[in-house]
């Protein structure tokens, strides 16, 4: 008989304030494992998100996700977004095994959060050049790396939202 599965920690414990996250990341850094940071709205979780987060996690020992607050999502995507509130989106992300930490940010970009956490790797999906990614210059300046991850074709929250509206 197989041993029982070890369940991950309470997902809500993975959702931390900036101050808590800075302490957590500092502790992880002592272990010598690389800390990876990525960010996004993650409004409707889909296979593209899961693939992207898995790729990001594979770049290091820990994955921190900076999550746009509801106010930030509305500024970026329009008044009809987010579809799910920030607490629901944070809990969904924190429930994923590849995500070690979720930190909300309200700014236009995650630059200040990146500077506060000082990740070893900054990962972003899409059609970006590394120098176009917010925080890339800072991460490179302290000896970190910047990685551009591929997108999974056929999945986007905007496209899913449009299909729902047509139904």
Secondary structure by P-SEA (a helix, b strand, c coil): cccccccccccccccccaaaaaaaaaaaaaacbbbbbbbcccccccaaaaaaaaaaaaaccbbbbbcccaaaaaaacccccccccaaaaaaaaaacccccbbbbbccccaaaaaaaacccbbbbbcccccccccaaaaaaaabbbbbbbbbbccccaaaaaaaaaac
